Amino acid sequence: MDNKTIYALSTVFGKSGVAVFRISGSSAFKFFDAMTNFKSSEIESRKMYYMPVLDIDSRETLDKCLVVAFKAPCSFTGENTVEINCHGSKAVIRSISESLSEIADFRMAEAGEFSRRSFYNGKMDLTEADGLADLIDAETRLQQEVALKQMGGTLFNLYENWRERLVSLLSYVEAYIDFPDEDIPQDTVFKIENNVFKIIEEIEEHLQINKVEERLRDGFQVVISGPTNAGKSSLINTIVRRNVAIVSDVAGTTRDVIEACVDIKGFPVIFSDTAGLRESDDSIEKIGIDLARKKIADADFNIFLFDAENTEPEVFADYLSNKNNYLLVANKSDKISESRRKELLEKGCILISAKNNDNVEAIINALYNCFNDMYSPSCACLITRQRYKEALSECLSNLRRFNLSKEIELSAEDLRLACREIGKITGRVEVDEILDKIFSSFCIGK
């Protein structure tokens, strides 16, 4: 990362009422001298100005904008920052961008560079940066809620507490390395090992209670499967309220896995419509059936759908032996007798008519209840990244090796490595090898 002043469009390029440019760096205020009639020395921090923004060469007005400046360190990046609120036409955006590129020491920002500078300047840690990325990508209320909590420091406070406690214990151990002729008092040994054991317990509990893991961020996988002509495509179309799958009376119409995302009362859910489960000689259809079986095995929740009039729920017996989260759903219930309805209800089936949108809400409610049981107040400290889990697992491995009955230098190294693993999560150690991966997922203007 160089020290040049960076700029970027922070809103989506295209026709809109307002577009926002962000400039950050030590020379950010040169914008006023180069592209306005104001002097940078006259600009007050955190005060919004209404001013013409000019072409850097011709001095023609490009747009009349609202501009606000933030003097370091009181800005998002911790550097001098200028934000330009202009009209969102493509012509205005292009012309302002072209003029900004001609200012000395200015360059276009790379993906995530504003947030990266914020991290380097101590304005946020890596868990907060991840929370910001999740907030930008949030599509449901719960995704928004979890991202805001993470941005607020819930994960950082938890992990930093463990790291500080380990650093404190490490300082005790290293103190005795400096005095090799002195034995560590037994009560001190007990105190250090007991504290390490407590941290191990807390990390293990943290890893265990995160049943939701990345699902709340990436979406819960719900697979709709069943025999041909059971109405799977009709059901997914009804749930997502648009035609995403072809509905036909011809058996084997669905050959590939069709997916659609739905917000179920805050939970992001990815529904998959699969090929009908049957024996087939068609090589293409057989591939679709194999994909369906794999999807069933990997799903967070399965909806086993069958024709209430012509099929028995026992057709799914082979799939239910090792499944917990599933529903048996009898479709086309509008075509069956009362005695048949009673029989299917006694077998634990939900009766629906996907075509008539009858009782489909019962499926939605069952899914919500299942996911809500997974989601608990502990999700305020939700592990939303696989790298968190990997680092914490490595930390545990080092702590489990720790004991003061072996050479003290080796014990100190166990603690030091455990501290480093936690530091990889928050950024409290040198972790350049993971920074590019984290910040490259951000949009250019963030």
N, C-alpha and C positions, 0 to 999 in steps of 0.2 A: 504494500500500500504506500503510495507516494504522498507528498504533502500538498499536491495541487488542489485548487478549489474545484469542487465538483458541482454539477447541476444536472437536473433531470426533470422530466414531466412526471409528477406524482399521481396524476389521474389518468384514466384510460384515454388513449388517443382516439379521437373521433368527435363527431358533432355533439355538443353538450352546452348547457347554460354557462357553466364555469369550468375552467381548467386551472390547475395549480402547478407552478414550477417551484422547485426547491433548489436553493443554492447553499452550499456549505463549505467552509474553509476559511483560512486566515484572510484571504483576499475577497471574501464574499461581498463586502460593502463597495467594492470597485464597480459593482453593477450600477449603483446610483450615479457615479461620476460618468460612466460610459454610456448609459442608456436612458437617463432621465435628465430633467433640468434641476434636480436637487443635488446638493453636495453631500457626500457621505458624512462629513463632519457635522452636518445639521440634523442628521437622522437620530431620533430617540428610539431606544430599544423598547420593544413591545407596544409600539404605537402604530396604528394602521394609517397609511397615507393613501389618498386618492390622487393618482398622477398619470400623465401620459408616459407610456413606455416607447422609446424612440429607436429607430434603426441606427445602429452604431456608426454607419458611414453617411447615409443621406440625411439623418436626423428627422426623417419623416415619422409621424406617429403611427405606431403599429397597433396600439390599442390603449384604451384608458382603463387602468387597472387599480386594484387595491393591493398595496404592498406593505408588508410588515417585516421588521428586522429584529433579530434576537442576538444580542452580544454574548460572546462566550463568557462563562461556561453555561449560561442560562438558556440552553436550547436542547433540542432532541439529540443532536450529535455531540454537544459539548463544545462545538466550534461556533464561530460567527456564522449566522444563518439568515438567509433572506427567502421569504415566500411571496411569490407573485400570483395573485388571483386575477386571471384574465378571462375573456370570453372563450368558450370552448369550440371555436370553429377551427377547421383544419388549417386554414390560411394563417390565422393568428398564431396558432401553436407552432407552425413551421417557421414563420418569420421571427418569432421571439427566440426559438431554439437556434436558428442560424446566427442571430446577432450575439447570443450568449457564447457561441463557439468561437467568436472572433475576439473575445476579451482575453488579454494576456493572462496566462496561468490558469485559465478555465479549461475544463475538459468534461466530457459526458461521464456520468457516474456509471459504474458497473452494477450488476445485479446485487442488491442487498448492501451496497457500500455505505449508505447512510446509517443503517443499523449496525454495520460492522464498526464504523467510526464511533458510534455511540458506545459500543462494547469496549473498544480500546480506550476510550476516554472515561470509562468508569460510570457511564450513565445507565447501563444495564448489564446483567450477567447473561450467560448463555441460556439459562432456563427462561428468563424473561424474553430473550430474543425468540426462542422457540414459541413462547406464548403469543408474542406479537404476530409471528407467521401464522399460527393457528387462528388468531382472531381475524386476520385478513382473509383466510380461507373459510371461516365459519359460515355454515349454511343453516344451522339449526340453533334454537335457543340454548340448549345444553352445551353445544360446542362453544358458543359465545361465552357462556357462564364459566366453563372450565378454563378457557383461554384467558379471560380477564383475571381469574384467580391466580393463574400461573404468572401473568404479567405483574400481579400485585406482590409476588415474591413468596407465595406459599411453599413452592418446591425449594427455592433458594434458601429460605430460612431453615427448612428441615435439613437439607444436605449440608449447609454451612454449620449448623449446630453439631452434626456428627463430625465434620472435619475439624472444627475448633476443639472439640473434646479429644479427638485423636492426636492433634498437634500438642495439646497440653500433656497427654500421657507420654507422647514421644519425648517431650522435653525432660520429663522425669527420668526416662530410661537413658537418654543421652547424657544426662548429668552424671550417672553412675559409670558411663563409659570413660569419662574424664578422670574418674577415681577408681581404677581397676583393683586397688588393694582393699577397698571397702566392700563388704557384703551388703546387699540390699536388705533392709529390715523386713522381717516376715510380714508385718502388718502392711507395709508399703507394697510388697509383692501381691498380697491379697487384694488390696485396694485397686491396683492397676489391672490385675487380671479380671476382677469383678466388673470394673468399668468397661473393659473390652467385651466381656460377655454380655453386658446390657446393650451395648451398641449392636452387637451381632443379633440379639433378639429383636431389636427395633427394626433393623434392616430386613431381617427375615419376614417380620410381620408386614412391613411395607410392601415387599415383593409379593407376599401371599394375598393380601387383600385387594390387590389391583387386578381383579378378574376381568374388568372391562378393557384394560390395557389400551392398545391403540384403536380399539373398535369405535370408541366415541369420537375419535378424530377421523378415521378412515371409513366408518360405516359397518354396521352389523350385516353379516351375510345370511340372507333368508332364501332358501331354495324351495321352489314349488315343483313337485315331482308327482308322477303317477302314470297310469296307463294312457294309451292314446285315446283321444276324444273325451278325456275326463273334464276338459274345460280349463286347463291350465292357462292358456293364452287369454281366454276371456277373463279369468280371475286377475291376472297381472294388469290387464288393461283397465279393469274396474278399480283396482287399488290405486294405480297411478293416474287414473282419470284421463287417459289419452291412449291412443292406439299405438302401442310399441311392439305388439306381436300380431302376426297374421292369424285370424280365426277362420277355421275351415272344418268341414265335416270329413275331409279326407285324412285318414290316419297317416301319421308320420310327417305332417306339414312342418312342424318345428324340428329342425335337425341340429341347429347350433344352440348355444346358450345365449339367451337374450336377457340383458340386465337393465334395470331402471332404478333410479334413486328416489327415495321418498322420505319426507320428514314425518315421523310418527311421534307427535307430541314432544318434540325436541330431540328424539333419537334419530340419527341418520341411518337409514336402512337401505341396503341394496338387495332388491328382489331379483331372483334369477328364474326365468322360465326355461325349462329343460325339455329335451326330447322325450317323447312317450316311452315308458318302460315296457318293452316287449321283446320277443325274439324276432330278429329280422335278418333277411339275406342281403339286404341292400347295404353295400359297403359304406356309403356315405352316412346312412341312418345309423349304422352300427357305431361309427365314430361318435355321433351325437349322443347315443345311449351310453357309451363309455364315459363321455364327458359328464353326463348327467349323474352317473354313479359316483364319479369323483367329487362332483359338487356336493352331493348328498353327504359324503363322508367328511368333507371339510367345512360344512355349513355350521353357523352358530345356532341356527334354528331351521327346522324342516317343516314344510306344509305338505303332507301326503294327501293328495287330492284324488278322489275317485268318483265314478258315476253312481249316484245313490240308487239308481234304478237297476243297474246291470252288474255291479261289482260289489264284492265284500271287502271290508277293511283288512281282512286277513291276508290280502294280496301283498301287504307290506310287512308281513311277519319277519322276513329275513333282514329287513332294515331296522326294525325296532329294538332288536336285542341289545344293542349297545348305544341307544339314543336316549337322551333325557329331555331335551328341548324340542318337542315336536307337537303337531296337531294332526289328528285324523279328520279330514274335512270331506263331507259328502255333498257333492255338487248336484245340481238339477233336482233339488228337493221339491220343487213345485210340481214334479211329475209323479210323486210317489204317494202311496196310501198312508193313512194315519197309523196303521199297524206297522208299516215299514219305518215310518218316522220314529215310532216308539222303540223299535228294535235297534235302530242305529244310535239313538240317544243313549240307550242302555249300554252300548259298546263304547261310549265316551266320544262319539263323533260330534262335530259341529255341522249342522245342516245349513247349507246356503244355496242360493241361486245366483251364480256370478252374472248370468245374462240379465237378470232382473234386479241386481244389486240388493238382494235380500239376505240380510243377516251377515253381510261381509264385515260389518263393523265389529262383530264378535271376534273375528280373526285379528283385526287391528288392536282391539283391547287386550287380547291374549298376548300378542307380541309386546305391547307396551308393558304389561305386568311382568313379563319375563325379564325384559331389559331393565326395568325399574328395580327389580330385585337385585340385579347385578350392580346397579348404580347406587351408591350410598354416600353419606357425608365424607367418607374416606377419599372419595374421588376429588376432593379439593386438592389432594396431593396425588393426582392421577399420574401414572407413568405413561406419558404420551409418546415417548421415543424409545425405540429399541436400544439405542446407545446408552440410555439411562440404565436399563435393565442389565446390559452387558457390563457396564462399569461397576454397578452395585454388586453383581455376582463375583467379579474379580476382587472387589474390596472384601467381600465375605471370605473368599478363598485365602486371602492374605491374613485376615484376622483370625481365621480358624487355625492357621499355622502358628500363630503367636503363642508363646509361653516363655516364662522367664527361667525355665529349667535348662534351656539351651544357651549357647553363647549369646551374650547380651547384644553383641553387634548384629547378629542375625535377627534377634527379637526386634531391635530398633528398625531394621530394614523392612520387616513385616509391617510395622506401623507406618513407615514412610511410604511404602507402596500402596497401602490402603488409603492413606491421605491423598495420594496422587490420583487414584481411581475416582474418588469423589470430586476432586478438583477438575477432572476432565469433564464432568457434567456441568459445573458452574462456570468454568473458565478461570479458576484460580491458580492454574498452572499453565505452562506453555503448551498449547494444544493447536499449533498452526495446522497440523495435518488434518484436523476435523473442521476448522473454521471455514475453509472454502466450500465444503460440502453443505454446511449449515446455511450460510448466507447466500449461496448461489440459487437457493429456492425462492428467494424474495424477488418481487418485481423491481424493475429498474429504479423507480422513484422512491423506493423504500430502503 
